[in-house]
Amino acid sequence: MPETHGGRIVTRVDARPGGRVAFVAIDNRARLNSLTGALMDELAASIAALGDDAELRALVLTGAGDKAFIGGADIDEMSTLADADAARTFITRLHAVCAAIRALPVPVIARINGFALGAGLEIAASCDLRIAAESAVFGMPEVRLGIPSVIEAALLPRLIGWGRARQVVLFGENFPAADALSWGLVEELAGPGRLDAVVEAWLARLFSCAPGAVRRQKQLIRAWEDLPLRAAIAAGIDSFADAIQSGEPAAVMGDFLARRKARR
């Protein structure tokens, strides 16, 4: 069956004092921003391309409209998967999106404006930070469709603990944003009409930090996830040395000391 391409990926890059911010939106709102295989490819490529921008400070990822962040992978397309090879190809395309988010050298903020289900929750979990509307709804409903939750669902135990992760993936039930916050899945909730304001406040906090240090910190966090403790500490020593070698700390600390002296 030929693949249909529902929706599109919309990318905007804003130039601001101190760097640029990318806003990427999945726009398939007629289907709650669900992801076809073609949209997965387009989204992964769009995110990866942003990694070449040396002035990029952050990426905000969201869904178009006000009903959904990402409602999941396209069920119509999944229902046509006929064999293991087709299934492996499809799910690997989704993994490529998550991998592109995790590999981007700057922080990725998930702006969760509605349903974040299945693939949507896996993508949200792959982001560095998550801000959700109070009305957002989360869930991993795959077991109710005859398939397990896979790929970046493996991040959930690290975010919410093994017990909650088992509850989410074994029951396949939706849960509200208040639970997502209390479990540690999202970092902040935004009231009605406040989502963009909260995102902007977080961007301002990022822009107050040294850009090279933030990039090194994200790289180090990713290394921590895969390394045993001793190797993670060693990687931190290397990162510290690289930072000093770059000259950024000397400039930033020099400015700090000058301001402190001026206040005396």
N, C-alpha and C positions, 0 to 999 in steps of 0.2 A: 504494500500500500504506500503511495507517495506521502511524504511527510508534509503536513500543513504547517505554515508558519503563522500562528496567531500572535498578534501583538508585536511590540517592538521594544528596543532598549533605547532610552533617552539619556544622553549624557550632556551635562553642562559643566563648564569649568569657570569658576569665578576668580578673577585676579583681585587680591586684597593686599594691603600693606603687610609685607613680611612673607608673602607666598600665595599659593593658589589652593582653592578647595574645589574638589570635583563632587558633583551630585549625579548619581546614576539611579535611574528609576526604571523598574519593570512596568511597562504599560500594556497590560492585557486585561484591562479592568472588566471587560465583558465576561471573563472567566476567572474573576478574583485574582488576576495577575498570576495565574498558573503558568508553569514553564513547560513548553514543548522542548524537544531535543534541539530544534533550531534556535530557540531563544536561549537555551543553555549555552550553546556555542557562541552566540552573539554576546551574551553577558560575560562569559569567561574572557573572550577576546577584548572586549571593551575595558574590563578591569586590568588585564595584563598590559594593555597599551598605555594606561595611565602610569604604570611603573617607570616609564622612560622619562617622565617629567621631573627634573631635578628640583623644581620649585614647588612641587606638590607638598602640601602639609597634611591633608586629610582627605578621605573619601566618605561621603554620606550616601548610604545605600537605602533605597526605599521602594515602595510600590506606588503606582499612580492612583490617584483618587483617594477616597477616605475609607474604603471598605476592607482593603487587604494590603498587607506587606507582600506576601507571596502565599497563595492558597494551596500550594503543593505542586507536584509534577502533574502534567496533563494526563488525566485518567483515560481519556479517549485513546491517546497514543500508547499508554502502557497496556491497555487491554488488547492491543494488536501484537504485542511481543510474543513471538511464536516459539522461540527456543532459547537455550542458555546463552548462545552467542549474541543474539539480539538484546537479551536482558543485560548482559555484561556491558555491551556497547552503550546502551541507554544510561545505565546508572553511572558509568564512568564519565559520561558527559556532565552529569550533575556534580560528580566529585571534582571535575576540572574547574567548575565555578568556585567551589569551596576552597580549592587549592590556590586559585588565583587571588582570592581575598586574603588568605593567610600569607601568601608570598608577597603581596604588595608591601613596599618598604615603609609605608606610612599607616597610621591608625585608620581603621575602617569602622565607622559608626553605623549601626543598624538603626534606622528611623522606622520603628514598627508602628504602623498606622492602622492596623486592623488584624485580619486573620494572618497568623504565621503558622502554617500547618505543614507537616511532613517535610518536603524539600525546603519549604520556607523557614521552618525552625532549624533545619540543618545549616542553612545559609546564615541565619541569624547567629547561631552558635559559633560559626566560623569567623564572625566579625570580632573585633577587639573590644567593642563596647556596644551596649544595647540600651536604647531609650524607647519606651513604649507609651502609646496613648493608654489612658486608664481603661478605655473600652476595648483594647486589643484582646485577642483570643489566641491561645496557643494549643498545640497538640501534635501528636505523632500517631495518626490514625491508620498506619499501614497494616497492622495486624487485622484490622476490620475489613481490609481489602484483600487479604490472603497472602500478604508479603511481609517480611520482617522490616524493621527500621534498620538502615545500614549506613554505610560510609560515615559522614561526619556526625551521625547520631552518636558515634563513639566519643564525642566530646562532652556529651551530656553528663556522664558521671563526674567529670572533673568540675563541672559548673554547679551541679545541684546535688551531688552525692549519689551513691549507688542505689540507695533505697528509693529515692524519688525518681531516679532514672528508670529503674525497673517498673515503677508504677506507671510512668508515662508511656513506655514502649510496650509493656505487656497488656495494659488495659485499652490503649488507644483512645483514651477519653480526652476531650478538650478541657482546658483549665484557664481561668481568668488571669488578667494582668496582675492582680493583687497577689495571687499565688506565685506567679513568675518572679515578682519582686522579692517576696519573702523567702523564696527558695534560692535566690541568688542568680537566677537566669537573666534578669535584666538589672541594670544599675539604677535606673530612675524611671518614674512614671510621670507623665504630663497630663494635666487636666484638659478639659475641652478647649480647643483653640490655642493650646500652649505648646504643642509639640515642636514647632519650628523655633520658638523662643528658647526652649530648653536645649535644642540642638545647637543654636547659635551661642548659647552660654558655654556649652562644652567646647565648641570650636575656639572661643575666646581663651579658654583655659589652655588649650593645646598651643595656641599662638603665643601664649606667654612663656612658653618653654623653648629652649634652644632646638632648632630643627634637626641638626645633626644628632644631638643627643636622643631625641625622640625616635629617630630612625634606628639608631643603635639599640635603643631599649626594646623596640619591637622585635628586632632581629634576635636579641638575647632572650626575650620571652619565648620565642618560638624554639630556640635551642634548649631552653630549660625543659620544655615539654618532652623532649626526646632523650635527654642526657641524664645519667645517674648523677648524684649530688656532687661528687668530686670533680667530674668532668664539667658540670655546670658552673662550679666555682672557677675552674680554670678558664672557661670561656669568658666569664666575667672579667677576669684579670686581663685577658687579651683585649676585650672590648674597651676597658678603661684605658689601656695603653694606646689603643688606636685613637680614642677620643682626644687624649692629650696631644698625640702626634698631629692631629688635624688642625690644631690651633684654635678651635672654637672655644674650649674652656677658658683659655687665657683671655680671649676677648670678652667673654661673658662675665667672668669673674672680675676682670679689670673694670668693667662698667659698674658692677655691683659695689666694688670697693670705692670707686669714685663717688657714687651716690651716697654711700655711707659716710664718707669723709665730708661731703658737702652738707650733710644734715647735722654735723657736730658743731 
